[in-house]
Amino acid sequence: MTPGIAHGFEEESLEAKVAWFRSLSVIERLRNLDSFYRLAVAVNPNLREGRDVERAEATVRVLELPRR
């Protein structure tokens, strides 16, 4: 991916967004996640309450391979 500024709709495709995201380092990805989280909480502070939160045991299944 070459750096630059684009003004076309082709840069809004899912493939272009995936390519952009893959070009980021792990730290940059986490910073973006933090920015999106802060924006979402700023728009809706009730997100922190977690009223729809379920216990992890109710949503995660642990699978084990059969022993030979």
Secondary structure as GFF3:
##gff-version 3
##sequence-region A 1 68
A	DSSP	three_ten_helix	9	12	.	.	.	ID=ss1
A	DSSP	alpha_helix	14	22	.	.	.	ID=ss2
A	DSSP	alpha_helix	26	43	.	.	.	ID=ss3
A	DSSP	three_ten_helix	45	49	.	.	.	ID=ss4
A	DSSP	alpha_helix	56	59	.	.	.	ID=ss5
###
